[in-house]
Amino acid sequence: MKLITYRINNESKIGLYLQDAILDLHDADPSIPKSMKEFLKDWDTNIDKAKAVGDKSANLVYESKELNLLAPVPEPPSCRDGYAFRQHVAAARRNRGVPMIEEFDQYPIFYFTNHQSIQGPGEIRCMPDHFDKLDFELEVAIVVCREGKNFTAAEAEKYIGGYLIMNDMSARTLQMEEMKLNLGPAKGKDFCTVIGPWLVTPDELEPYKVAAKPGHTGFSYDLKMTCQVNGKQVSAGNMSDMDWTFSEILERCAYGTSIYPGDVIGSGTVGTGCFLELNGTGLLNDPNYTPQWLQAGDLVEMSIDGLGTLTNTIVADPSKLSILASKLKSS
């Protein structure tokens, strides 16, 4: 199933995406909650009800100008982002002239980003400082479907409600400024994290399931991942390239603390999945390479097999406020 949150007639609702049509779950069965937040709180009951009404057609709402897809989980309790693709980490460090960090192979890591800045398909509004090396990051994310704590990676699969595309938007200058002080990322990341276009339940991805890499616990999926900017493909990878599995990431997330229904957890960037890595590799191979960053008006389209296409347009906020300029004036 593909679960969505959408807006129609100024109301936010939960539905099933069925090709070019939407099945309103609450209208089909009034016992199903109207919001994804409430739906996830009783996942087992509600997912069974959704399956039961999935073949009904009387309550289909067809896409129109009045209907807009939102983030499938518009208000997650938290949002974490991992660091699961060794290819991306190694390339980024090589491009900076530093060796691969040994600890990458010892345990999965993640950071918390701003769960209040989750966005779905549509416009991404950016402030002036964000455009100082504005970047995308092509990722997969999971949504937690039940509360848990202190479980093992071997037990983690039951906590995954579904998968979606994630674009961990990054303002690189702000990010690098902060991380010189060994803290962050914060302002370089907290303005926007995009997820969508829908939440795909694991049963739909079963044909793509592959074993974890040697020495790892869990599984992955053979899903091609691409990103296009203004119609030109700039990134290509595969979810199966993940070194750390979501099962292992979940085990670490839940150590000593609880995870909750609706928590969003990203994979980290796939290899070649951002301009930071692509620019670094380009300059390493050719000193005359021209770096590319996102600009106002750019169309960003991320596609992952089985998960759809997440489409966003970069928009400049009219404000002239700049925290980078304020820092320079005070120095």
Backbone hydrogen bonds, N-H to C=O, Kabsch-Sander energy under -0.5 kcal/mol:
donor,donor_aa,acceptor,acceptor_aa,energy
3,L,1,M,-0.6
3,L,199,L,-2.8
4,I,15,G,-2.7
6,Y,13,K,-2.6
7,R,68,N,-2.6
8,I,11,E,-2.4
9,N,66,E,-0.7
11,E,8,I,-1.3
13,K,6,Y,-3.1
14,I,34,K,-0.6
15,G,4,I,-2.3
16,L,23,L,-2.3
17,Y,2,K,-2.9
18,L,16,L,-0.6
18,L,21,A,-3.1
20,D,18,L,-0.5
21,A,18,L,-1.6
22,I,61,V,-1.7
23,L,16,L,-2.5
24,D,22,I,-0.7
24,D,59,N,-1.2
25,L,14,I,-1.3
25,L,23,L,-0.7
26,H,14,I,-0.6
28,A,24,D,-2.0
29,D,25,L,-2.2
32,I,29,D,-2.6
39,F,35,S,-2.1
40,L,36,M,-2.5
41,K,37,K,-0.8
42,D,38,E,-0.7
42,D,39,F,-0.9
43,W,40,L,-1.0
43,W,145,C,-0.5
46,N,42,D,-2.5
47,I,43,W,-3.1
48,D,44,D,-1.4
49,K,45,T,-1.8
50,A,46,N,-2.4
51,K,47,I,-2.1
52,A,48,D,-1.7
53,V,49,K,-1.4
54,G,50,A,-0.7
56,K,53,V,-2.0
60,L,57,S,-1.5
61,V,22,I,-4.3
62,Y,60,L,-0.5
63,E,20,D,-1.0
67,L,64,S,-1.6
68,N,7,R,-1.9
70,L,5,T,-3.0
79,C,113,T,-0.5
80,R,264,V,-2.9
81,D,111,Y,-2.4
82,G,266,G,-1.8
83,Y,109,I,-0.6
84,A,267,S,-2.6
86,R,84,A,-0.8
89,V,85,F,-1.8
90,A,86,R,-3.2
91,A,87,Q,-2.1
92,A,88,H,-2.5
93,R,89,V,-2.1
94,R,90,A,-2.6
95,N,91,A,-2.5
96,R,92,A,-0.9
97,G,94,R,-1.5
98,V,93,R,-2.6
104,F,101,I,-1.5
105,D,102,E,-1.4
106,Q,103,E,-1.7
107,Y,103,E,-1.2
111,Y,81,D,-2.0
113,T,79,C,-2.8
115,H,113,T,-0.9
117,S,114,N,-1.6
118,I,115,H,-0.7
119,Q,193,T,-2.5
122,G,311,T,-2.2
124,I,313,T,-2.8
125,R,123,E,-0.5
126,C,315,V,-2.8
130,H,127,M,-0.8
131,F,127,M,-0.9
131,F,128,P,-1.0
132,D,129,D,-1.5
133,K,131,F,-1.6
134,L,131,F,-0.5
135,D,170,S,-2.9
138,L,273,G,-2.3
139,E,137,E,-0.6
139,E,166,M,-2.0
141,A,164,L,-2.5
142,I,265,I,-2.5
143,V,162,G,-1.8
144,V,263,D,-2.6
145,C,159,Y,-2.0
148,G,259,I,-1.6
150,N,254,A,-2.8
150,N,257,T,-0.5
155,E,152,T,-1.2
156,A,153,A,-1.2
158,K,155,E,-0.6
159,Y,156,A,-2.2
160,I,157,E,-1.8
161,G,143,V,-2.9
161,G,159,Y,-0.7
162,G,143,V,-0.9
163,Y,200,V,-2.4
164,L,141,A,-2.2
165,I,196,G,-2.0
166,M,139,E,-2.4
167,N,194,V,-2.9
168,D,137,E,-1.4
168,D,166,M,-0.6
169,M,167,N,-1.7
170,S,135,D,-2.4
171,A,188,G,-2.9
172,R,133,K,-2.4
172,R,170,S,-0.9
173,T,132,D,-1.6
175,Q,171,A,-2.4
176,M,172,R,-3.0
177,E,173,T,-2.2
178,E,174,L,-1.9
179,M,175,Q,-2.3
180,K,176,M,-0.9
180,K,177,E,-0.5
181,L,178,E,-2.1
182,N,179,M,-1.5
183,L,178,E,-0.7
189,K,186,A,-2.1
190,D,186,A,-2.7
192,C,189,K,-1.2
193,T,117,S,-1.7
194,V,167,N,-2.4
195,I,119,Q,-2.6
196,G,165,I,-1.7
199,L,3,L,-3.0
200,V,163,Y,-2.9
200,V,198,W,-0.7
201,T,1,M,-2.3
201,T,199,L,-0.6
204,E,201,T,-1.6
205,L,201,T,-0.5
205,L,202,P,-1.2
206,E,202,P,-0.5
206,E,203,D,-0.8
208,Y,205,L,-1.9
209,K,206,E,-1.5
210,V,220,S,-2.7
212,A,218,G,-0.9
216,H,213,K,-2.0
220,S,210,V,-2.4
222,D,208,Y,-2.9
223,L,221,Y,-1.7
225,M,237,G,-2.9
226,T,303,S,-2.8
227,C,235,S,-1.7
228,Q,301,E,-2.8
229,V,232,K,-2.6
230,N,228,Q,-0.5
230,N,299,L,-2.9
232,K,229,V,-1.5
233,Q,231,G,-0.5
234,V,227,C,-2.8
235,S,227,C,-1.5
237,G,225,M,-2.8
239,M,223,L,-2.5
241,D,238,N,-1.9
242,M,239,M,-2.1
243,D,84,A,-2.6
244,W,84,A,-1.3
249,I,245,T,-2.4
250,L,246,F,-2.8
251,E,247,S,-1.9
252,R,248,E,-1.8
253,C,249,I,-2.6
254,A,250,L,-2.3
255,Y,252,R,-1.1
256,G,254,A,-0.6
257,T,254,A,-0.8
259,I,148,G,-2.5
262,G,144,V,-3.1
263,D,260,Y,-2.3
264,V,78,S,-2.2
265,I,142,I,-2.2
266,G,80,R,-2.5
267,S,140,V,-2.6
270,V,138,L,-2.2
273,G,270,V,-2.4
278,L,274,C,-2.1
279,N,275,F,-3.6
280,G,276,L,-1.6
281,T,277,E,-2.4
282,G,278,L,-2.4
283,L,279,N,-2.6
284,L,280,G,-1.8
285,N,281,T,-1.8
286,D,282,G,-1.9
289,Y,286,D,-2.4
294,L,134,L,-2.7
297,G,314,I,-3.4
298,D,295,Q,-2.1
300,V,298,D,-0.6
300,V,312,N,-3.2
301,E,228,Q,-2.9
301,E,299,L,-0.5
302,M,300,V,-0.5
302,M,310,L,-2.7
303,S,226,T,-2.4
304,I,308,G,-2.2
305,D,224,K,-2.1
307,L,304,I,-2.4
308,G,304,I,-1.2
310,L,302,M,-3.2
311,T,309,T,-0.6
312,N,300,V,-2.5
313,T,122,G,-1.6
314,I,298,D,-2.5
315,V,124,I,-2.9
317,D,126,C,-3.2
326,S,322,S,-1.4
327,K,323,I,-1.8
328,L,324,L,-1.9
329,K,325,A,-2.2
330,S,326,S,-1.4
331,S,327,K,-0.8
331,S,328,L,-0.6
